[in-house]
């Protein structure tokens, strides 16, 4: 068991992202497919700036899917980490 009373090993880790490195525009499915692993994609609009097809392509490359992230400046981002 890890974390605080949970068996999920990811629960012990907090996400830290430099907002200046978030990829904000992914216009095509092809671009979503060629982004390097480790890329963080997101927006300040609940993910709505990405088409459904692009969002699906990004989701297929992520273990944890879309998440909300508060930057140090207080902005709330909707992000996805490409780790597949």
ZIZI-V505668 format. One record per run of one state. SS is the DSSP state (H for helix, E for strand, C for the rest). FROM is the first residue (numbers start at 1). LEN is the number of residues. If there is no record, write none. Layout:
SS:FROM:LEN
SS:FROM:LEN
This chain:
C:1:1
E:2:1
C:3:3
E:6:1
C:7:2
H:9:4
C:13:6
H:19:3
C:22:1
E:23:1
C:24:5
H:29:6
C:35:5
E:40:4
C:44:8
H:52:8
C:60:7
E:67:4
C:71:5
E:76:6
C:82:3
